[in-house]
Amino acid sequence: MRSNSGTAAWQLLHSMGHFPANAPHTLRAARTRGQLTVEELVDRHRPSDPGIRDLFVEYIRRRGAGMDYNSVNGIAHILMETFWRTVERSTPPGAICGSPKRPTSSGKKP
């Protein structure tokens, strides 16, 4: 029977306190990942502009309300990788504006 040295190393390091207190006790638990948040779904595509990132996070959060996780994941992938990555590649650096200005009140001018 072959032992897994990674598992043994994880358990040893964990018992020695080399990981944060909230770290999983086993390597398997550390490698098992639950569902990603909307922010994580967007961030894994590394958008270059923080304002655009926030815009997509807000849009996907609103659009995905009531949808199952796989649908939200699909929307995030299509928007970020298929759509936005294409926009970034075909636009000169600096030509993409940051986050759009939003009205601070009801939209009426004083």
N, C-alpha and C positions, 0 to 999 in steps of 0.2 A: 504494500500500500504506500503510495507516494504522498507526502505531506506538502501542503501549500506553504511555502516560505513567506509569501506575502501576508497570508492570514496570520501566521505566527508572529511576524514582525509587527503587524498592526496591533495585535493583542498585547505584545510586550510594550510597545510605545504607549499604547493607551493606558496600561496599568502603571507606567512610569510617570504619567501625567504630561506627556508631550503634546497632547491635543487639548483643545478647549473643552471645558466642562460639558458642553452640549454636544460634543462629537459622539457619533454612534460607537457602540462597544465592539462591533464587528466590522470587518472589511466589507462583508456582503451588505450590511445595512448602509454603509457609507456609499457603496456603489449603486444601491437601489435608489432610484430617483422618483419622486412622486410627480405630480403634474406641475408644470412650470407656471409661474404667474404671467400675466399679460406683459409686464415689464421684462421678464426673462425671455419670453417668446420674441419680443422685439429686439432686445439687446443681443441675442445670439446672432443676429444678422449685422451687428455693429454699425448702426447708422452713424454717419459722420457728424451730423448736426444735432445738438441736444434739443433744440426747439422742435425739429422735425420728429425726433424720437418721441417727445412728449405728445405731439399731435397724433402720431400713430397709436401710441398707448391709449390715449383717450378715445380715439375712434374705435379701436378694436374692443376696448372695454364696453363701450356703448353698443356697438354692433353685435357683440358676442353675448350680451345679456340674454339669458334663457337658452343659449345654445349649449350643446355638449362640448366637451374639451377637444375632441378631434376636429370638430368644425372650426372652433376658435383657432386652434393650431394651424389648420389649413388656411384660414383667412390671413393670419399673421405671416405665414410663409409666402403666400401669393403676393400680398402687399409689399412685404419687405424685400423679398428676393427677386421675384419676377418683375414687379412694377418699380419699386423705389431704387433697387440696384441698377436697373436700366436707366432711370433718370439720372442718377449720380454719374454713371459711366459716360453718358452722352452730354453732360453739361460741364462747361468749363469751371474750374475751381473758383469759388467765390461768387459764382453767379446765382447760387441757390440762396434764397433769403432764409433767415431764421424763422422762428415761430411767428405766425401771423398775429397781427394786433387784434385783440378782442375788445369789444366795447366794455367799459367798466361800469356802465349803468344801464338803464333801459334803452340806450341807443339814442336818446333825445339830446340835442345840443342845448346848452344853457341859454 
